[in-house]
Amino acid sequence: MATIEMTDKRLSEVVRYEEPVSLYSRDYGKAATEIKVGDLLKIAANGDVSVIAAADTPSAVAIYQAESDNAVTYIARHAIVNSAGINYPDGSTADQKKAMIAGLKAAGILVRD
């Protein structure tokens, strides 16, 4: 039996609200890189999901961890996430973090303290 290493965050520490009907807020894709709970994500046209760089604009937030080439579940729309639960890329400036939050808002994901 495979051992799964747990991240330091849980789903409940990241997501404050998501649409309960038919898991509307969630989406699924293939992890192009290792992903941890709370990572900000970008979704490629082919469905590959990867963690953003400091200069990128996110369109989703990971809610379950995934190894590269495995399925990953993420919040893609109509949700509220906890700002303390987000993993910003290393070296992100305050302005870049504001831009990332704006990118999430454009996707229908609100960030709250």
Secondary structure as the mmCIF struct_conf table of DSSP 4:
data_model
#
loop_
_struct_conf.conf_type_id
_struct_conf.id
_struct_conf.beg_label_comp_id
_struct_conf.beg_label_asym_id
_struct_conf.beg_label_seq_id
_struct_conf.end_label_comp_id
_struct_conf.end_label_asym_id
_struct_conf.end_label_seq_id
BEND BEND1 ASP A 8 ASP A 8
HELX_RH_AL_P HELX_RH_AL_P1 LEU A 11 VAL A 14
STRN STRN1 VAL A 15 GLU A 18
HELX_RH_3T_P HELX_RH_3T_P1 VAL A 21 LEU A 23
TURN_TY1_P TURN_TY1_P1 TYR A 24 SER A 25
STRN STRN2 ARG A 26 ALA A 31
BEND BEND2 ALA A 32 THR A 33
STRN STRN3 ILE A 35 ILE A 35
TURN_TY1_P TURN_TY1_P2 VAL A 37 GLY A 38
STRN STRN4 ASP A 39 ASP A 39
STRN STRN5 LEU A 40 ILE A 43
TURN_TY1_P TURN_TY1_P3 ALA A 45 ASN A 46
BEND BEND3 GLY A 47 GLY A 47
STRN STRN6 ASP A 48 VAL A 51
HELX_LH_PP_P HELX_LH_PP_P1 ILE A 52 ALA A 53
TURN_TY1_P TURN_TY1_P4 ALA A 54 ALA A 55
BEND BEND4 ASP A 56 ASP A 56
STRN STRN7 ALA A 60 ALA A 62
BEND BEND5 ILE A 63 TYR A 64
STRN STRN8 ALA A 66 ALA A 66
TURN_TY1_P TURN_TY1_P5 SER A 68 ASP A 69
BEND BEND6 ASN A 70 ASN A 70
STRN STRN9 ALA A 71 ILE A 75
BEND BEND7 ARG A 77 HIS A 78
STRN STRN10 ALA A 79 ASN A 82
HELX_RH_3T_P HELX_RH_3T_P2 SER A 83 GLY A 85
STRN STRN11 ASN A 87 ASN A 87
HELX_LH_PP_P HELX_LH_PP_P2 TYR A 88 PRO A 89
TURN_TY1_P TURN_TY1_P6 ASP A 90 GLY A 91
HELX_RH_AL_P HELX_RH_AL_P2 ALA A 94 ALA A 106
TURN_TY1_P TURN_TY1_P7 ALA A 107 GLY A 108
STRN STRN12 ILE A 109 ARG A 112
#
